[in-house]
C-alpha cells in the first residue's frame, strides 16, 4: 500500500506528491478517516488483501488477448471498483462524517451477479471440482479467485473485530457489509471467468482419492495387457 506525505483530493483525482514517508516505521498507519491504526489491524489486512486481489487480476489481464473481450472489459471495471472497496474498508463507518466517504454500493454487487449469469450461461454443469490451471489466462484467473477468497475472509475478520455499526462514543466505526458481499460475488465471477476463458477442453476435473486408485490400477492393467500382447506378437515372429 502507498503511504504519502501529501494526499489531497481534487474532484475525483488523487495527488500523490511523495511515496515514502517513514511515518509507518513504528508499525502504525492512517486509515482514510485519518484515525491511527496498527498495521497488524485486521481492517488493514483486509484492504491489503483487496489490493493483492487487484494485482492478481492485473496479472490475468496481461493475457487479455486470450480472453473474450466482454470478460476483459468487465475485469477492467472490477479493478477500478476494487479501489473503491479498499477505500471503503479503510474508512470506519460514521454517522455524520465531515466529508462524504467513498463506499461500494449494492448496484456494484448486482452488476457482478449479472456478469456471473452472462458469462456462465453457456458453461456446462459441473459434476466435480476443477483443478486450478488450464491456459495461462485461466490459471491466472483461478489464482486471482483464491486471493479474493482470502480478502473476503480478512474482511469478515474485520467485521468480527469492529462490527458493522457506525461509531459511537469511544468505539470506532465498523465495516460496510456491502464491501464484504462484493468480495464474495467477485470470487464467484472470477471462477466463472476462469472456466469461460479455459473452455471445456482445458478443464481438468478433480478425481477423488478412491477413484484415483481405481483409475491408476485400471491403467496399469491396461498397460500390462498391452505389453504382454506386444511380447507375444514378437515371439510369434
C-alpha positions as CSV (number, residue, x, y, z in Angstrom):
1,X,0.0,0.0,0.0
2,X,1.1,3.6,-0.7
3,X,1.9,5.9,2.2
4,X,2.2,9.6,1.2
5,X,3.2,12.9,2.7
6,X,0.7,14.9,0.8
7,X,-2.6,13.3,-0.1
8,X,-5.4,15.6,-1.3
9,X,-8.4,15.1,-3.5
10,X,-9.2,17.4,-6.4
11,X,-12.5,16.2,-7.7
12,X,-12.0,12.5,-8.4
13,X,-8.3,12.9,-8.8
14,X,-5.8,11.8,-6.1
15,X,-2.5,13.7,-6.0
16,X,0.5,11.7,-4.6
17,X,3.4,14.1,-4.1
18,X,5.7,11.6,-2.3
19,X,5.6,7.9,-1.9
20,X,7.7,7.1,1.1
21,X,7.2,9.0,4.4
22,X,8.9,7.0,7.2
23,X,5.8,7.7,9.3
24,X,4.9,4.0,9.3
25,X,8.2,2.8,10.6
26,X,6.8,2.3,14.0
27,X,4.1,-0.1,12.8
28,X,1.2,2.4,12.6
29,X,-0.8,3.7,9.6
30,X,-3.6,6.1,9.0
31,X,-7.0,5.0,7.9
32,X,-9.0,7.0,5.4
33,X,-10.6,9.0,8.2
34,X,-7.1,9.8,9.4
35,X,-7.5,7.7,12.6
36,X,-4.4,5.8,13.7
37,X,-4.3,2.0,13.4
38,X,-1.7,-0.7,13.8
39,X,-0.6,-2.2,10.5
40,X,-1.5,-5.6,12.0
41,X,-5.1,-4.5,12.5
42,X,-7.5,-6.9,10.7
43,X,-9.0,-3.9,8.9
44,X,-5.7,-3.0,7.4
45,X,-5.1,-6.7,6.5
46,X,-8.5,-6.7,4.7
47,X,-7.8,-3.8,2.4
48,X,-4.3,-5.1,1.9
49,X,-5.7,-8.3,0.6
50,X,-8.1,-6.4,-1.7
51,X,-5.0,-4.6,-3.1
52,X,-3.4,-8.0,-3.7
53,X,-6.6,-9.3,-5.4
54,X,-6.5,-6.3,-7.7
55,X,-2.8,-7.0,-8.6
56,X,-3.7,-10.6,-9.3
57,X,-6.4,-9.5,-11.7
58,X,-3.9,-7.2,-13.3
59,X,-1.6,-10.1,-14.0
60,X,-4.5,-12.1,-15.5
61,X,-5.3,-9.1,-17.8
62,X,-1.8,-9.3,-19.3
63,X,-3.4,-12.3,-21.1
64,X,-6.4,-10.2,-22.3
65,X,-5.8,-11.3,-25.9
66,X,-6.7,-14.8,-24.8
67,X,-9.9,-13.7,-23.2
68,X,-13.3,-12.8,-24.6
69,X,-13.5,-9.0,-24.9
70,X,-16.5,-8.8,-22.7
71,X,-14.7,-10.5,-19.8
72,X,-11.6,-8.3,-20.2
73,X,-13.8,-5.2,-20.2
74,X,-15.7,-6.4,-17.0
75,X,-12.4,-7.0,-15.3
76,X,-11.2,-3.6,-16.2
77,X,-14.2,-2.2,-14.3
78,X,-13.6,-4.5,-11.4
79,X,-10.1,-3.2,-11.0
80,X,-11.4,0.3,-10.5
81,X,-14.2,-0.9,-8.2
82,X,-11.6,-2.7,-6.0
83,X,-10.0,0.6,-5.3
84,X,-13.5,1.7,-4.1
85,X,-13.7,-1.4,-1.9
86,X,-10.3,-0.8,-0.4
87,X,-11.2,2.8,0.3
88,X,-14.5,1.6,1.9
89,X,-12.8,-1.0,4.1
90,X,-10.2,1.6,5.2
91,X,-12.8,4.1,6.3
92,X,-14.7,3.2,9.5
93,X,-18.5,3.8,9.4
94,X,-19.6,7.1,10.9
95,X,-23.0,8.7,11.4
96,X,-22.0,12.2,10.4
97,X,-18.7,12.3,8.6
98,X,-17.0,15.6,7.8
99,X,-16.6,14.5,4.2
100,X,-18.8,12.0,2.3
101,X,-16.8,8.8,2.3
102,X,-16.3,6.6,-0.8
103,X,-18.5,3.5,-0.4
104,X,-19.1,0.5,-2.6
105,X,-22.9,0.2,-3.3
106,X,-25.4,-2.5,-3.8
107,X,-25.6,-1.8,-7.6
108,X,-22.0,-2.9,-7.9
109,X,-22.8,-6.2,-6.4
110,X,-25.8,-6.6,-8.7
111,X,-23.5,-5.9,-11.6
112,X,-21.2,-8.7,-10.6
113,X,-24.2,-11.1,-10.3
114,X,-25.3,-10.1,-13.8
115,X,-21.9,-10.8,-15.2
116,X,-21.9,-14.2,-13.4
117,X,-25.2,-15.0,-15.2
118,X,-24.0,-13.7,-18.6
119,X,-20.6,-15.4,-18.7
120,X,-21.8,-18.6,-17.1
121,X,-24.8,-19.1,-19.3
122,X,-23.1,-21.3,-21.9
123,X,-20.9,-23.3,-19.4
124,X,-21.8,-27.0,-18.8
125,X,-22.9,-28.1,-15.4
126,X,-20.0,-29.3,-13.3
127,X,-20.0,-32.9,-11.9
128,X,-16.8,-32.4,-9.9
129,X,-14.4,-29.6,-8.7
130,X,-12.0,-28.2,-11.2
131,X,-8.2,-28.4,-10.7
132,X,-6.8,-24.8,-11.0
133,X,-4.8,-24.4,-14.2
134,X,-5.6,-24.7,-17.9
135,X,-4.4,-21.9,-20.1
136,X,-2.2,-19.1,-18.7
137,X,-5.1,-16.7,-18.7
138,X,-7.4,-19.2,-17.0
139,X,-4.8,-20.2,-14.4
140,X,-4.2,-16.6,-13.6
141,X,-7.9,-16.0,-13.0
142,X,-8.0,-19.1,-10.7
143,X,-5.2,-17.6,-8.7
144,X,-7.0,-14.2,-8.5
145,X,-10.1,-16.1,-7.3
146,X,-8.2,-17.7,-4.4
147,X,-6.7,-14.3,-3.4
148,X,-10.1,-12.8,-3.5
149,X,-11.4,-15.5,-1.2
150,X,-8.7,-14.6,1.3
151,X,-9.7,-11.0,1.0
152,X,-13.2,-11.9,1.9
153,X,-12.1,-13.9,4.9
154,X,-10.0,-11.0,6.1
155,X,-13.0,-8.7,5.7
156,X,-15.1,-11.0,7.8
157,X,-12.4,-10.9,10.5
158,X,-12.6,-7.1,10.4
159,X,-16.4,-7.4,10.8
160,X,-15.9,-9.7,13.8
161,X,-13.4,-7.3,15.4
162,X,-15.1,-4.0,14.6
163,X,-18.8,-4.8,13.8
164,X,-21.0,-3.2,11.2
165,X,-22.3,-0.3,13.2
166,X,-21.4,3.4,13.0
167,X,-19.0,4.9,15.5
168,X,-20.4,5.7,18.9
169,X,-18.6,7.1,21.9
170,X,-15.1,5.6,22.2
171,X,-16.0,2.7,19.8
172,X,-14.6,3.1,16.3
173,X,-16.9,2.6,13.4
174,X,-17.4,-0.8,11.8
175,X,-17.2,-2.2,8.4
176,X,-19.6,-1.8,5.5
177,X,-21.1,-5.2,4.9
178,X,-21.8,-4.4,1.2
179,X,-18.0,-4.4,0.7
180,X,-17.8,-7.9,2.0
181,X,-20.6,-9.1,-0.2
182,X,-18.8,-7.6,-3.2
183,X,-15.8,-9.7,-2.5
184,X,-17.9,-12.8,-2.2
185,X,-19.6,-12.2,-5.6
186,X,-16.3,-11.3,-7.2
187,X,-14.7,-14.6,-6.3
188,X,-17.7,-16.3,-7.9
189,X,-17.2,-14.2,-11.0
190,X,-13.5,-15.0,-11.2
191,X,-14.3,-18.7,-11.1
192,X,-16.8,-18.4,-13.9
193,X,-14.4,-16.3,-15.9
194,X,-11.6,-18.8,-15.5
195,X,-14.0,-21.6,-16.8
196,X,-15.1,-19.4,-19.7
197,X,-11.6,-18.5,-20.7
198,X,-10.2,-22.0,-20.4
199,X,-13.1,-23.7,-22.2
200,X,-14.2,-27.2,-21.6
201,X,-11.2,-28.7,-23.5
202,X,-8.8,-27.3,-20.9
203,X,-10.8,-28.1,-17.8
204,X,-9.3,-30.8,-15.6
205,X,-11.7,-32.2,-13.1
206,X,-10.8,-33.4,-9.6
207,X,-10.8,-37.2,-9.2
208,X,-11.3,-38.2,-5.5
209,X,-8.7,-40.4,-3.8
210,X,-10.5,-43.7,-4.1
211,X,-11.4,-43.2,-7.7
212,X,-7.8,-42.2,-8.5
213,X,-6.6,-45.5,-7.0
214,X,-9.1,-47.5,-9.2
215,X,-8.2,-45.4,-12.2
216,X,-4.4,-46.0,-11.7
217,X,-5.0,-49.7,-11.2
218,X,-7.1,-49.9,-14.4
219,X,-4.4,-48.0,-16.3
220,X,-1.7,-50.3,-15.0
221,X,-3.7,-53.4,-16.0
222,X,-4.2,-52.0,-19.5
223,X,-0.5,-51.2,-19.9
224,X,0.5,-54.6,-18.7
225,X,-2.0,-56.3,-21.1
226,X,-0.7,-54.2,-24.0
227,X,2.9,-55.0,-23.2
228,X,2.0,-58.8,-23.0
229,X,0.3,-58.6,-26.3
230,X,3.3,-56.9,-27.9
231,X,5.6,-59.6,-26.4
232,X,3.5,-62.4,-27.7
233,X,3.5,-60.9,-31.1
234,X,7.2,-60.5,-31.1
235,X,7.7,-64.2,-30.0
236,X,5.4,-65.4,-32.8
237,X,7.6,-63.6,-35.4
